[in-house]
């Protein structure tokens, strides 16, 4: 399996700190949170995702078979990669499926 890192899609330290503050407020951790903070989602979308060219991300997908965006969070809604996935679905019409542990 090939690995591609798209650093341009990574949240900034400031955005991560915003999410961690919300996690602390709710008493959850990175791997136990269920959703992203509203402010984090809004700012990540405005500051990073709206300026990102996702064509190179899509170009890194295999021409046949599957590609995976990996998260450390249990729930897709708790990870910025779910925002990227949603944008790929909306802009490029790809099919996406979130795989959850049993």
Secondary structure, 3 states (H helix, E strand, C coil): CCCCCCHHHCCCHHHHHHHHHHHHHHCCCCCCCCCCCHHHHHHHHHHCHHHCCCHHHHHCCCCCCCCCCCCCCCCHHHCHHHHHHHHHHHHHCCCCCCCCCC
